[in-house]
């Protein structure tokens, strides 16, 4: 059942501290300072294939691998076969919650035909993807009933982070960041002002999400979730791309959610982009860990606890999950079964 929540989606958003602990359990040893998985791979490079929310998790995976010095690319599964890249030495990783998505299975088959080794990253034990791939990394999020993927996104990102650390070795800092993540997610859930923000901006013309680095895929994911369940127009952009076109859409009736974490170069540049939208009169909601001064340029702030920059992406995403949920709830939408969508898409 829904354990007292109005919707499975809200229940599943709130399950994330537990689903993340499950993903980490027995894979991270704080004593040994190491990460070990039941997966035996040693790739020269990685190609991800995935759809929708899982594609956004794969884009996060690209960042995590590249930051660790392992070349990585992500492909929309439905586009992979249109110009498949050479696979020599690359591991092709299918990221799919259900393990049944036709586009993803078909991209993996194409990769196999080209001689690639394949790895499934999935939530469902015994799913088609786990039967067809050479190896499987389970994300262990538990069943997800809501059509909108929530807890499985965070567990996919953590599973990919674990994969990187199992290949490159984990520092004390890496281990601490993972250990602190479930508690930090709990803090966001307990203290979020997302409902108030959803109410403040109900009836806007469109909702935009911007971020850099790891926060770019989170911007895409924030917008996807928003449009899926609220049916309102929402788009995610790389913050730096705004001035190359999308800025033309920005008005006083299009709130911009700016994801700004850390206090480095990326934060500084995104704050520059925040000033650009502000100058056009757009309301700004900063999702931030408070390390920069973005709050000075924002109409509202959604706080996340200060943490490692990699886990900050997951925390920011939890805030956006809650904003989408509350926006859709205010509009009385069919949140667990949005129109025109299915939980698993078994046709290409
Ligand atoms: C978004 C959503 C879809 C799925 C996509 C892939 O909330 O649920 O975009 O992420 O259909 O599904 P899986 O991960 O099962 O391959």
Boltz pocket constraint, residues with backbone or C-beta under 6 A from the ligand:
constraints:
  - pocket:
      binder: B
      contacts: [[A, 51], [A, 52], [A, 53], [A, 54], [A, 55], [A, 95], [A, 96], [A, 97], [A, 98], [A, 99], [A, 100], [A, 101], [A, 104], [A, 147], [A, 148], [A, 149], [A, 150], [A, 224], [A, 225], [A, 228], [A, 342], [A, 343], [A, 344], [A, 345]]
      max_distance: 6.0
